[in-house]
Amino acid sequence: MALYIGLMSGTSLDGVDGALAQFDDGATTTVATAYVAFPPALRADLAALQASGDNEIEREALAANQLAQHYAACVAALLRESGHAAAGVRAVAVHGQTIRHRPELGFTRQTNNPALLAELCGIDVVADFRSRDVAAGGQGAPLVPAFHQALFGKPGQPRVVANIGGISNISILYGDGRVSGFDTGPGNVLLDGWIQRHRQQEYDADGAWAATGKILPALLEELLREAYLSRPAPKSTGRDLFHLEWLDARLAVHAPAAPEDVQRTLTEYTAVTLADAIKVNGGGADAVYVCGGGAYNGVLMEALGQALGKQVLLASTQALGVAPNCVEALAFAWLGYRFSERLAGNLPAVTGAGGERVLGALYPA
């Protein structure tokens, strides 16, 4: 039996999800979960680092220090909730905050200060999970399909696990041990950015604002022309491609639209691109389980269900016993466990890497 903490802060830039997990003979048990929100200033700093700018090396380093403080606060919350001492946790596995993802150029950058985190929490820290896969010729993403197979795979039952975070990705579990997956396109990143611009809200809770608008067919058709969508896997994407400037360029060729109509159209865009990827690549799966923040957006889930069709069972991962907002943090706890056991954390069939690799770098306490 071994205890690991996984920490995930994703494309949405909202905060860090944490999970304390127990691994015993291949079984994964969730012991405790926690969430620590990022303050607006840190969110703004991280968003600004998505593009080049003045003095960005120093600004990144300072943001990384702030991240480490919030990661440490999440670790402390997990220990308080569970009643475990730091000495009983083998490692903290932390994703870091992606500020550049350019695998086609041979790099991906997750800003972080794992050395400081090790000092703050007194536990070994494992970080930088994506770089080794990229060095081996892979995309460095998505990394969660291997965990989805370990946690949700069931022999003889093809199924898809769809993660709707800032970016959407799918894990196709064929039911015979084979796994594939890739980033399908935007998840919440455009939805969050649009509502922040027009209503100064962090996200569209349950899709309530989108529900007041209508789908704009011409705009949706324009968005669906994005070349990334038709590229073959393996592939991955992020804010480097899907951002508000990308959206503004496409809005510029259309008549002015009500902001709520754009929000509804963006919701449909996420649903349709995800459903199309599942229908083309889903391996005959008749069940789709959704995790990530998108699972809590009722309008998005309804649109996804309509796009998939009534023949497909659509549910959140809660139906499989794991809350949707805990899955990615658990995945990184699992990757930390795999690192400690010197077991591969990637799937070459998913990322395109030249082979299986042990992922991560150790910062001893």
C-alpha positions in Angstrom: 0.0 0.0 0.0 1.3 3.5 -0.9 -0.2 7.0 -0.7 0.4 9.6 -3.4 -0.9 13.1 -3.9 -1.8 14.3 -7.4 -2.1 18.0 -8.2 -3.6 19.3 -11.5 -4.1 22.9 -12.6 -5.3 23.0 -16.2 -6.1 25.2 -19.2 -9.0 26.9 -17.4 -6.5 28.6 -15.0 -9.1 28.5 -12.2 -7.2 26.8 -9.5 -5.6 23.5 -8.4 -7.5 20.2 -7.9 -5.8 17.8 -5.5 -6.4 14.1 -4.7 -4.8 11.9 -2.1 -4.9 8.3 -3.5 -3.9 4.9 -2.2 -2.4 2.3 -4.6 -2.5 -1.3 -3.5 -1.9 -4.2 -5.9 -3.1 -2.2 -8.9 -6.2 -0.9 -7.2 -6.8 2.9 -6.9 -8.7 4.3 -3.9 -9.5 8.0 -3.4 -8.7 8.9 0.2 -9.3 12.7 0.1 -9.9 15.5 -2.4 -9.3 19.3 -2.2 -9.5 22.4 -4.4 -7.6 25.7 -4.0 -8.7 28.6 -6.2 -6.2 30.9 -7.8 -6.6 34.6 -7.0 -7.5 36.9 -9.9 -3.9 38.4 -10.0 -2.3 35.0 -10.4 -4.9 34.0 -13.1 -4.0 37.1 -15.0 -0.3 36.5 -14.7 -0.7 33.0 -16.0 -2.9 34.1 -18.8 -0.4 36.7 -19.8 2.3 34.1 -20.0 0.5 32.3 -22.7 2.0 34.8 -25.2 5.5 36.3 -25.3 6.0 39.7 -23.6 8.4 41.9 -21.8 10.5 40.4 -19.0 8.6 37.1 -19.3 11.4 35.0 -17.8 11.2 36.8 -14.5 7.4 37.0 -14.7 7.3 33.2 -15.2 9.6 32.5 -12.3 7.5 34.7 -10.0 4.3 33.0 -11.1 5.9 29.6 -10.5 6.7 30.6 -7.0 3.1 31.6 -6.4 1.9 28.3 -7.9 4.1 26.4 -5.5 2.5 28.2 -2.6 -1.0 27.3 -3.8 0.1 23.7 -4.5 1.4 23.5 -1.0 -1.9 24.8 0.4 -3.7 22.1 -1.5 -1.4 19.4 -0.1 -2.0 20.8 3.4 -5.7 20.7 2.9 -5.5 17.0 1.8 -3.5 16.1 4.8 -5.9 17.8 7.1 -9.0 16.2 5.6 -7.5 12.7 5.5 -5.7 12.8 8.9 -2.5 11.6 7.3 0.9 13.0 8.1 3.3 14.2 5.4 5.7 11.4 6.3 3.1 8.8 5.2 2.9 10.2 1.7 5.4 8.8 -0.7 5.3 11.6 -3.3 3.4 14.6 -4.6 2.9 14.4 -8.3 2.3 17.8 -9.8 1.4 18.7 -13.4 2.4 22.4 -13.3 0.7 25.1 -15.4 1.0 24.8 -19.2 2.1 28.1 -20.7 3.4 26.7 -24.1 2.7 23.5 -25.8 4.6 23.1 -29.1 5.4 19.4 -29.5 5.8 20.0 -33.3 8.9 22.1 -32.3 10.0 19.6 -29.7 9.0 21.2 -26.5 6.2 21.7 -24.0 6.4 24.0 -21.0 4.6 23.6 -17.7 5.7 26.4 -15.3 6.2 25.2 -11.8 8.8 25.3 -8.9 8.8 21.7 -7.7 12.0 22.4 -5.6 10.1 25.0 -3.6 7.1 22.8 -3.3 9.3 20.0 -1.8 10.6 22.5 0.7 7.1 23.7 1.6 5.4 20.4 2.1 8.4 18.1 3.1 7.4 15.4 0.7 9.2 14.1 -2.4 7.8 15.9 -5.5 7.6 14.4 -9.0 7.1 16.9 -11.8 7.6 17.6 -15.5 5.7 14.6 -16.8 5.3 15.6 -20.4 8.9 16.4 -21.5 10.1 12.8 -21.7 7.3 11.8 -24.0 8.0 14.8 -26.3 11.8 14.0 -26.2 10.8 10.5 -27.5 9.0 12.1 -30.4 5.5 12.2 -28.8 2.9 14.9 -28.3 3.4 14.8 -24.5 -0.4 14.7 -24.3 -2.9 13.5 -23.5 -1.4 11.4 -20.7 -4.6 10.4 -19.0 -5.7 7.6 -21.3 -3.4 5.1 -19.6 -5.0 6.0 -16.3 -8.5 5.9 -17.7 -7.8 2.4 -18.9 -6.5 1.4 -15.5 -9.4 2.9 -13.6 -12.4 2.6 -16.0 -11.4 -0.1 -18.5 -13.6 -3.2 -18.5 -13.0 -6.3 -20.7 -15.5 -6.7 -23.4 -17.1 -3.3 -22.9 -15.8 -0.6 -25.4 -16.3 2.8 -23.9 -15.0 6.4 -24.3 -13.9 8.6 -21.4 -14.2 12.3 -22.5 -12.4 14.9 -20.4 -13.8 18.4 -20.9 -11.4 20.8 -19.3 -10.1 23.9 -21.0 -9.3 21.5 -23.9 -11.3 18.4 -24.6 -9.7 15.0 -25.0 -10.9 11.5 -25.4 -9.7 8.1 -24.3 -11.0 5.2 -26.4 -11.0 2.0 -24.3 -11.7 -0.8 -26.8 -12.5 -3.5 -24.2 -9.6 -5.7 -25.4 -6.7 -3.9 -23.8 -6.1 -1.5 -26.6 -6.3 2.2 -25.9 -6.2 5.3 -28.1 -7.0 9.0 -27.6 -6.2 12.6 -28.5 -7.2 16.2 -27.9 -10.4 16.8 -29.9 -10.4 20.6 -29.7 -11.7 23.3 -27.3 -13.5 22.4 -24.1 -14.2 25.3 -21.8 -11.4 27.6 -22.9 -13.4 29.7 -25.4 -16.6 29.6 -23.2 -14.7 30.8 -20.2 -12.8 33.5 -22.1 -16.0 34.8 -23.8 -18.1 35.1 -20.6 -15.1 36.7 -18.8 -14.9 39.3 -21.5 -18.7 40.1 -21.5 -20.0 39.4 -18.1 -16.8 39.4 -15.9 -17.7 35.9 -14.7 -15.1 33.1 -14.4 -17.2 30.5 -16.2 -20.8 29.9 -17.4 -22.2 28.0 -14.5 -24.4 25.1 -15.8 -24.4 26.9 -19.2 -27.0 29.3 -17.9 -25.9 32.2 -20.1 -25.6 30.0 -23.1 -29.1 28.8 -22.6 -30.4 32.4 -23.2 -28.8 32.5 -26.7 -29.3 30.7 -30.0 -27.0 28.8 -32.2 -25.6 30.8 -35.1 -25.2 28.2 -38.0 -22.9 30.3 -40.2 -20.6 31.0 -37.3 -20.6 27.3 -36.2 -19.7 26.3 -39.8 -16.9 28.8 -39.8 -15.5 27.5 -36.5 -15.7 23.9 -37.8 -13.3 24.8 -40.7 -10.4 24.9 -38.2 -7.7 22.7 -39.8 -6.8 21.1 -36.5 -10.1 19.2 -36.3 -9.4 17.2 -39.4 -5.8 16.3 -38.6 -5.1 12.7 -37.9 -4.1 11.5 -34.4 -1.7 11.5 -32.6 -2.4 15.2 -31.9 -2.7 17.7 -29.1 -3.6 21.3 -28.7 -4.1 24.1 -26.2 -4.3 27.8 -25.7 -1.5 28.2 -28.3 -4.3 27.7 -30.9 -7.7 28.2 -29.3 -7.9 31.6 -27.7 -10.1 34.7 -28.0 -7.9 36.2 -30.7 -8.6 33.1 -32.8 -12.3 33.5 -32.1 -12.2 37.3 -32.9 -10.7 36.6 -36.3 -13.6 34.3 -37.2 -16.2 36.7 -35.8 -14.8 39.5 -37.9 -16.1 37.9 -41.1 -19.7 37.6 -39.8 -22.4 40.1 -39.0 -22.3 41.4 -35.4 -23.9 38.9 -33.0 -25.4 39.1 -29.5 -22.8 37.8 -27.0 -25.2 35.2 -25.6 -25.7 33.8 -29.1 -21.9 33.5 -29.5 -21.8 31.7 -26.1 -24.4 29.2 -27.2 -22.7 28.6 -30.5 -19.3 28.0 -28.7 -21.1 25.5 -26.5 -22.4 23.7 -29.6 -18.9 23.9 -31.1 -17.4 22.0 -28.1 -20.2 19.4 -28.2 -20.1 18.8 -32.0 -16.3 18.6 -32.3 -16.2 16.2 -29.3 -19.1 14.1 -30.7 -17.6 14.0 -34.2 -14.3 12.7 -32.9 -16.0 10.0 -30.9 -18.2 8.9 -33.8 -15.3 8.6 -36.2 -12.8 7.1 -33.8 -14.8 5.6 -30.9 -14.2 2.0 -31.8 -17.9 1.1 -31.6 -18.3 2.3 -28.0 -21.9 2.7 -27.0 -21.1 4.5 -23.7 -19.4 7.9 -23.1 -18.4 9.0 -19.6 -17.5 12.6 -19.1 -15.1 14.1 -16.6 -13.7 17.6 -16.1 -15.5 20.8 -15.5 -17.7 20.4 -18.6 -19.5 17.5 -16.9 -21.2 20.1 -14.7 -22.5 22.2 -17.6 -26.0 21.0 -18.3 -26.4 22.8 -21.6 -23.1 21.4 -22.9 -24.0 17.9 -21.8 -27.4 18.1 -23.4 -25.8 19.3 -26.7 -23.3 16.5 -26.5 -26.0 13.9 -26.0 -27.9 15.3 -29.0 -24.8 15.3 -31.2 -23.9 11.7 -30.2 -27.4 10.3 -30.7 -29.8 8.4 -28.5 -28.0 5.1 -29.2 -25.1 6.2 -27.0 -25.2 6.2 -23.2 -23.9 9.5 -22.0 -23.1 10.0 -18.3 -20.4 11.5 -16.1 -17.7 9.4 -14.5 -19.7 9.7 -11.3 -21.6 6.7 -12.7 -18.4 4.8 -12.5 -17.7 5.9 -8.9 -15.4 8.9 -9.5 -16.4 12.5 -9.3 -15.7 14.3 -12.6 -13.6 17.0 -11.1 -11.3 14.5 -9.3 -10.2 12.4 -12.3 -7.3 14.4 -13.5 -5.8 14.9 -10.1 -6.1 11.2 -9.5 -4.4 10.6 -12.8 -1.3 12.5 -11.8 -1.2 10.7 -8.4 -1.2 7.5 -10.5 1.6 8.9 -12.7 3.6 9.6 -9.6 3.1 6.1 -8.5 4.2 4.8 -11.9 7.3 6.9 -11.7 8.2 5.6 -8.2 7.8 2.0 -9.5 9.8 2.9 -12.6 6.8 1.9 -14.8 5.9 3.6 -18.1 3.3 6.4 -17.8 2.7 7.1 -21.5 1.0 5.1 -24.3 2.9 5.4 -27.6 -0.4 4.6 -29.4 -1.8 7.8 -28.0 1.0 10.3 -28.0 3.1 9.0 -30.9 6.2 8.6 -28.8 8.9 6.2 -30.0 8.2 3.8 -27.1 7.0 3.5 -23.5 8.8 5.9 -21.1 9.0 6.5 -17.4 7.7 10.0 -17.0 8.7 12.7 -14.5 11.6 14.1 -12.6 12.2 13.8 -8.9 12.8 16.6 -6.3 13.5 14.8 -3.0 12.2 16.4 0.2 
